[in-house]
């Protein structure tokens, strides 16, 4: 059974500083997703990572994938309040998605 | 493109009644749709996989007689929560998988999520 672990589960960020969320998974997979969820809302797709060494960036968010280590990171640069949300990584297992527990991010001034 | 809708967006019902939630892919065909449940401050848990024209595949621990799934067309799947109880109160999210080959690299087989349905059972 595929297990996906995220840490930290909660992250209090100070505006302007950099932070990283980690996502480990237990078996090989050919793709990994990062999603954002705002309170009361559904998931918003941020990144899909397909291969070892893949790196994608959008604004202040950058995601990377190391398939050998079974590790993905979501790096936040110079945090701003708008980034407050819960972030999930999800790994494809066959055709299904297995989600991490989520990281709830709060950005404070 | 790749828009998924859900209806209703929220519903409140009495214990013992049944509730139907619809999931539609608006601009693509989806042979496979997925139903997830999310309790407050928790992650998404896959309940079942819905395949057009065939029976749904349920995850371990999900009662198929309680959560009836019908995938009658390539754009519509429905989840019916039968004899709902307060413990069924949750956020139900569907996703649809686009098998179209004309999508950008990485989008093939990606799941697109609906906006969710908040179910409250009194």
Boltz contact constraints between the chains, C-beta under 6 A:
constraints:
  - contact:
      token1: [A, 42]
      token2: [B, 93]
      max_distance: 6.0
  - contact:
      token1: [A, 42]
      token2: [B, 113]
      max_distance: 6.0
  - contact:
      token1: [A, 42]
      token2: [B, 115]
      max_distance: 6.0
  - contact:
      token1: [A, 42]
      token2: [B, 116]
      max_distance: 6.0
  - contact:
      token1: [A, 43]
      token2: [B, 113]
      max_distance: 6.0
  - contact:
      token1: [A, 48]
      token2: [B, 106]
      max_distance: 6.0
  - contact:
      token1: [A, 50]
      token2: [B, 106]
      max_distance: 6.0
  - contact:
      token1: [A, 96]
      token2: [B, 46]
      max_distance: 6.0
  - contact:
      token1: [A, 99]
      token2: [B, 43]
      max_distance: 6.0
  - contact:
      token1: [A, 99]
      token2: [B, 44]
      max_distance: 6.0
  - contact:
      token1: [A, 101]
      token2: [B, 43]
      max_distance: 6.0
  - contact:
      token1: [A, 102]
      token2: [B, 43]
      max_distance: 6.0
